[in-house]
Amino acid sequence: MSKTLRIAFMGSPDFSVPVLAALVDAGHDVVCVYSQPPRPAGRGKKLRPTPVHKWAEDHGIEVRTPKSLKKEPEQAAFAALELDAAVVVAYGLILPQQVLDAPRLGCMNMHASLLPRWRGAAPIHRAIIAGDEETGVQAMMMEAGLDTGPVLATEKTPIMATDTTGSVHDRLAGLAADLAVKALAGLADGSIIPEPQIEDGVIYAHKVTSEDQRIDWSRPAAEVDCQIRGLSPFPGAWFFYQPDDEPQPLRMKALLSRVDGGAEGKAAGAVLDDELLVQCGDGKAVRLLRAQKPGSKAMDAETLLRGLPVPSGARFT
């Protein structure tokens, strides 16, 4: 049985929750959870805690939500926990050197890529958008650089043609939970030695911007397909469609697709049949399988077309 460690957990979104739960289930003493401060949400703009914050409170664990860890009082409060280790999963704050140095074993981060590829904020989105065939999750020791620390352990998974950021996110969250427990035990008993990252292949996973979201149908079909799946379910890739009975074009979201055969001589963005097959710039096409019209929820293509017919010969821009 692994030794019980005194740890702090630092995380915020849904992706982090399975790791926290796994550490508690493994018998570790999670003395404190750090998470992003509650933020206004919903129609009433009531303050909503992060998923990690809520899970920790529901399980009787102290939660701290500082806006920054750069000031001495917060650093002193962290050091006073006298931790064996801190486990960090998508926390959202930079950890100063004083925080990194406070736990006896250091701070271990769970990162959702195969480093050094896709260091940074949006590794899952970027891997799918780029057409990567494989990704994974890694346990790594944190240092001052952005995701530059040595790696403890790795779990890999293929990226399939049917995957979206949502499906890969959920798969990696499960892998991260199991890996965090194993890596932390190996770090504690010395059976796992951190290995420096290789120097070649460094690439950064910059945050998704509005420019990333707009579909350019003149691009190759494979690139458009990866863009759609890489931005699904959030924030969504979008395009314009103007039905004959609408005074203004509709801004539509595409949320699932597959590459399909195109037609000769058709312009990019041309709809080739009555089931959302859209011509792309390389002569191939993308079939939209799931989409969303303004003011409505996401739905499969068949359901969407019952309320918003898109005939062959229409044009997406």
TIBA-397963 format. One line per 10 residues: their letters; for each residue x, y, z of C-alpha. Coordinates in pm, 1 decimal. Example, Ala and Ser with C-alpha at 12.3 -4.5 7.8 and 13.67 -1.06 7.14 Angstrom:
BEGIN
AS> 1230.0,-450.0,780.0 | 1367.0,-106.0,714.0 .
This chain:
BEGIN
MSKTLRIAFM> 0.0,0.0,0.0 | 129.8,348.8,-85.8 | 235.6,580.6,192.1 | -20.3,840.6,297.2 | 100.3,1187.7,201.5 | -1.7,1526.7,329.9 | -94.3,1718.6,15.7 | -267.5,2027.4,-120.2 | -466.5,2007.2,-441.4 | -475.0,2304.6,-678.2 .
GSPDFSVPVL> -730.2,2296.2,-960.9 | -1047.1,2455.0,-1094.4 | -1244.1,2301.4,-1387.2 | -1424.9,1970.6,-1441.3 | -1106.4,1815.2,-1580.8 | -943.1,1843.9,-1236.7 | -1216.0,1678.5,-1030.2 | -1141.1,1310.0,-1111.8 | -778.1,1359.1,-1005.3 | -880.5,1511.9,-672.8 .
AALVDAGHDV> -1129.8,1230.6,-613.0 | -868.0,966.3,-696.4 | -616.8,1114.4,-451.5 | -876.9,1114.2,-174.0 | -980.5,757.0,-259.0 | -613.3,653.1,-247.3 | -605.1,758.5,117.6 | -393.4,1072.2,91.1 | -451.2,1349.6,342.1 | -573.8,1637.5,125.4 .
VCVYSQPPRP> -546.8,1911.5,385.6 | -643.7,2200.0,158.7 | -775.0,2271.6,-190.4 | -684.7,2583.4,-386.0 | -918.1,2692.9,-665.2 | -1012.0,2997.4,-872.1 | -1247.1,3239.0,-692.7 | -1621.9,3199.4,-751.8 | -1743.2,3403.9,-1048.9 | -2083.5,3539.3,-1159.9 .
AGRGKKLRPT> -2274.8,3290.5,-1372.5 | -2622.7,3231.4,-1509.2 | -2901.4,3479.2,-1566.4 | -2891.9,3602.4,-1207.6 | -2512.7,3645.4,-1213.0 | -2487.7,3471.3,-877.5 | -2138.4,3373.8,-768.0 | -2068.7,3015.8,-872.5 | -1779.7,2811.3,-728.4 | -1557.5,2610.8,-961.1 .
PVHKWAEDHG> -1628.6,2235.5,-995.7 | -1320.9,2160.1,-781.6 | -1433.2,2408.1,-513.6 | -1778.8,2251.4,-497.1 | -1646.0,1893.8,-483.4 | -1404.0,1980.6,-203.9 | -1668.9,2158.7,2.9 | -1908.9,1867.9,-42.9 | -1638.6,1638.0,97.2 | -1543.7,1857.3,391.9 .
IEVRTPKSLK> -1207.2,1979.9,261.5 | -1091.6,2334.8,330.6 | -1097.3,2552.9,16.5 | -887.2,2863.4,-43.9 | -956.5,3094.4,-339.9 | -684.6,3363.2,-352.9 | -677.7,3590.4,-657.7 | -298.3,3566.2,-657.2 | -17.1,3380.1,-482.9 | 242.4,3650.8,-542.1 .
KEPEQAAFAA> 212.6,3820.4,-202.4 | 399.3,3705.5,107.3 | 93.0,3639.3,330.2 | -50.9,3386.1,80.6 | 290.0,3222.5,38.2 | 334.1,3199.1,414.9 | -11.1,3045.1,454.8 | 76.8,2785.0,191.3 | 411.4,2704.2,355.4 | 238.6,2669.2,693.4 .
LELDAAVVVA> 48.8,2365.9,560.4 | 379.3,2170.0,587.4 | 300.2,1961.8,282.2 | 466.4,1653.9,144.6 | 350.9,1757.2,-204.1 | 108.7,1971.0,-402.2 | -80.8,1831.4,-700.1 | -180.3,2086.8,-964.1 | -437.8,2025.8,-1240.1 | -556.7,2321.3,-1451.5 .
YGLILPQQVL> -546.9,2559.5,-1155.5 | -524.8,2883.0,-1353.4 | -276.0,3078.1,-1140.8 | 100.1,3105.7,-1177.0 | 285.3,2949.1,-883.5 | 575.2,3167.5,-762.5 | 904.5,3000.1,-677.2 | 831.1,3031.3,-304.9 | 517.7,2819.8,-353.5 | 692.9,2568.4,-578.4 .
DAPRLGCMNM> 964.5,2519.5,-316.6 | 737.6,2484.8,-12.0 | 626.6,2116.6,-30.7 | 888.4,1858.3,68.8 | 858.5,1671.1,-262.1 | 768.0,1973.6,-473.7 | 463.2,2045.4,-691.0 | 341.0,1785.8,-942.2 | 131.0,1894.9,-1238.9 | -96.5,1683.1,-1458.1 .
HASLLPRWRG> -76.0,1818.3,-1814.4 | -302.7,1712.3,-2101.6 | -49.8,1667.2,-2382.1 | 267.0,1480.2,-2472.9 | 529.6,1735.4,-2376.2 | 707.8,1930.9,-2507.0 | 431.4,1943.8,-2769.3 | 144.2,2170.5,-2667.1 | 276.5,2343.9,-2361.1 | 30.3,2600.0,-2234.8 .
AAPIHRAIIA> -336.7,2678.1,-2197.1 | -532.1,2481.2,-2459.6 | -348.3,2154.4,-2532.6 | -654.3,1942.3,-2616.5 | -808.2,2196.2,-2852.2 | -476.9,2251.2,-3029.6 | -393.5,1882.0,-3070.1 | -723.1,1810.0,-3247.6 | -718.3,2128.3,-3456.7 | -365.7,2038.4,-3574.1 .
GDEETGVQAM> -475.6,1689.8,-3678.2 | -257.0,1505.0,-3425.5 | -313.7,1130.6,-3425.8 | -215.9,1083.8,-3061.2 | -218.3,1274.2,-2735.5 | -196.8,1187.7,-2368.1 | -156.0,1308.0,-2014.1 | 170.1,1348.0,-1825.4 | 268.0,1387.2,-1462.8 | 547.5,1642.4,-1444.0 .
MMEAGLDTGP> 734.8,1835.7,-1180.0 | 668.4,2206.7,-1188.6 | 933.4,2474.7,-1224.3 | 932.6,2844.0,-1313.5 | 895.7,2788.6,-1691.5 | 562.5,2718.8,-1859.2 | 521.9,2338.0,-1859.0 | 899.2,2291.6,-1887.5 | 956.6,2063.0,-1589.6 | 1079.9,1702.0,-1595.9 .
VLATEKTPIM> 826.5,1426.7,-1664.3 | 742.1,1153.8,-1413.9 | 496.9,936.6,-1607.3 | 286.9,928.4,-1924.6 | -38.7,775.4,-2048.9 | -119.8,797.3,-2421.6 | -442.3,774.2,-2618.4 | -518.4,791.3,-2992.0 | -718.7,1081.0,-3136.3 | -983.2,920.1,-3355.6 .
ATDTTGSVHD> -1165.0,1072.0,-3652.1 | -1482.1,1080.8,-3441.0 | -1322.2,1257.9,-3144.5 | -1400.0,1609.7,-3029.7 | -1227.2,1815.0,-2765.1 | -1510.7,1709.2,-2535.4 | -1456.9,1335.5,-2581.1 | -1077.4,1359.1,-2554.8 | -1111.2,1585.1,-2247.9 | -1320.4,1322.8,-2067.7 .
RLAGLAADLA> -1087.7,1038.5,-2166.6 | -778.0,1223.8,-2051.6 | -941.7,1321.7,-1723.0 | -987.2,953.6,-1641.4 | -631.0,871.4,-1741.8 | -500.6,1162.7,-1535.2 | -677.5,1038.0,-1223.1 | -510.4,697.0,-1234.5 | -173.5,836.9,-1340.2 | -162.7,1100.2,-1065.1 .
VKALAGLADG> -196.1,836.8,-792.1 | 77.3,617.3,-945.8 | 314.7,905.3,-1016.8 | 277.3,1055.4,-670.3 | 349.6,718.3,-508.4 | 655.4,671.3,-729.9 | 782.4,1018.6,-651.8 | 743.4,958.4,-280.1 | 921.6,620.4,-265.6 | 1185.4,707.0,-527.2 .
SIIPEPQIED> 1080.2,438.6,-773.9 | 1009.1,705.6,-1040.0 | 1286.0,944.0,-1139.6 | 1182.3,1264.2,-1321.0 | 1322.3,1277.8,-1675.7 | 1399.5,1612.8,-1842.7 | 1188.9,1700.0,-2144.0 | 1353.1,1668.8,-2484.2 | 1459.7,1994.5,-2649.6 | 1306.5,1923.6,-2991.4 .
GVIYAHKVTS> 939.6,1963.6,-3076.9 | 845.5,2246.2,-2841.5 | 516.6,2404.4,-2947.8 | 273.2,2618.2,-2748.9 | -99.6,2564.0,-2711.2 | -217.4,2923.3,-2717.8 | -566.3,3006.8,-2596.1 | -841.6,2974.5,-2854.1 | -931.5,3313.2,-3004.3 | -1226.9,3438.4,-3206.4 .
EDQRIDWSRP> -1010.0,3413.5,-3518.6 | -971.2,3039.8,-3460.1 | -1347.6,2991.6,-3458.9 | -1461.7,3119.7,-3798.9 | -1471.0,2849.7,-4067.7 | -1298.8,2922.8,-4396.9 | -1454.0,2675.1,-4639.9 | -1174.0,2739.5,-4891.8 | -934.8,2544.1,-4670.9 | -883.8,2167.2,-4721.4 .
AAEVDCQIRG> -1166.6,1950.5,-4589.8 | -940.3,1769.5,-4340.4 | -840.1,2102.4,-4183.2 | -1200.2,2222.8,-4160.4 | -1304.3,1891.8,-4003.1 | -1026.2,1913.7,-3742.1 | -1122.0,2274.2,-3666.2 | -1486.1,2179.9,-3610.3 | -1408.2,1883.1,-3385.4 | -1127.2,2066.8,-3204.7 .
LSPFPGAWFF> -1361.4,2349.5,-3102.4 | -1649.6,2122.9,-2996.9 | -1840.9,2150.0,-2771.8 | -1691.1,2484.8,-2671.2 | -1646.3,2749.6,-2800.8 | -1763.5,2610.8,-3137.2 | -1656.7,2678.9,-3494.8 | -1901.3,2902.0,-3681.0 | -2012.9,3013.5,-4026.5 | -2288.5,3222.4,-4185.6 .
YQPDDEPQPL> -2595.9,3090.2,-4363.0 | -2872.7,3311.3,-4502.7 | -3201.7,3130.2,-4572.8 | -3425.6,3283.2,-4836.5 | -3684.9,3386.7,-4576.6 | -3438.1,3554.2,-4337.9 | -3342.9,3923.3,-4369.7 | -3004.3,3864.8,-4207.4 | -2760.1,3572.7,-4224.6 | -2765.6,3326.9,-3934.6 .
RMKALLSRVD> -2446.2,3264.8,-3744.4 | -2438.1,2886.4,-3715.6 | -2209.7,2664.1,-3509.8 | -2069.0,2338.6,-3646.6 | -2000.3,2087.7,-3368.4 | -1932.7,1751.8,-3533.2 | -1831.0,1654.7,-3884.3 | -1652.0,1406.2,-4104.5 | -1460.7,1434.2,-4429.6 | -1657.2,1315.4,-4731.3 .
GGAEGKAAGA> -1641.0,1324.7,-5110.0 | -1684.8,1657.5,-5286.7 | -1796.9,1755.6,-5637.0 | -1605.0,1893.8,-5932.0 | -1648.5,2259.2,-6020.0 | -1832.8,2356.9,-5702.1 | -1730.8,2666.3,-5505.8 | -1606.5,2637.1,-5149.4 | -1899.0,2664.4,-4910.0 | -2152.3,2523.3,-5156.7 .
VLDDELLVQC> -2401.8,2280.7,-5002.5 | -2396.5,1966.9,-5218.1 | -2703.0,1780.2,-5093.9 | -2996.6,1810.3,-4854.7 | -2797.8,1661.6,-4563.0 | -2535.1,1931.5,-4494.7 | -2252.1,1816.6,-4720.4 | -2035.3,2125.5,-4774.2 | -1770.4,2171.6,-5042.7 | -1421.1,2268.9,-4927.7 .
GDGKAVRLLR> -1125.6,2419.0,-5110.9 | -943.1,2099.3,-5201.8 | -1229.5,1936.0,-5392.5 | -1335.1,1728.4,-5092.6 | -1625.5,1804.4,-4862.7 | -1721.5,1806.3,-4496.8 | -2050.5,1659.1,-4381.0 | -2191.3,1835.9,-4076.2 | -2327.0,1583.0,-3827.0 | -2412.2,1814.9,-3540.6 .
AQKPGSKAMD> -2479.7,2187.6,-3545.9 | -2649.7,2472.9,-3363.5 | -2857.1,2763.7,-3490.2 | -2889.1,3094.3,-3301.1 | -3108.0,3079.5,-2991.4 | -3131.3,2701.2,-2998.5 | -2950.3,2408.4,-2843.6 | -2704.3,2188.0,-3030.7 | -2869.5,1908.8,-3226.6 | -2790.2,1636.4,-3475.9 .
AETLLRGLPV> -2815.8,1728.6,-3843.6 | -3141.3,1542.1,-3905.8 | -3318.0,1723.1,-3620.2 | -3177.6,2061.7,-3717.9 | -3288.0,2023.8,-4080.4 | -3648.4,1956.5,-3976.7 | -3665.9,2310.7,-3839.6 | -3419.8,2479.5,-4074.9 | -3409.9,2326.8,-4422.9 | -3077.7,2375.5,-4602.0 .
PSGARFT> -3130.9,2270.8,-4963.4 | -2870.9,2155.3,-5207.3 | -2736.0,2462.1,-5385.6 | -2733.2,2681.2,-5071.8 | -2409.0,2854.6,-4978.5 | -2228.0,2885.1,-4647.6 | -1995.1,3181.4,-4598.5 .
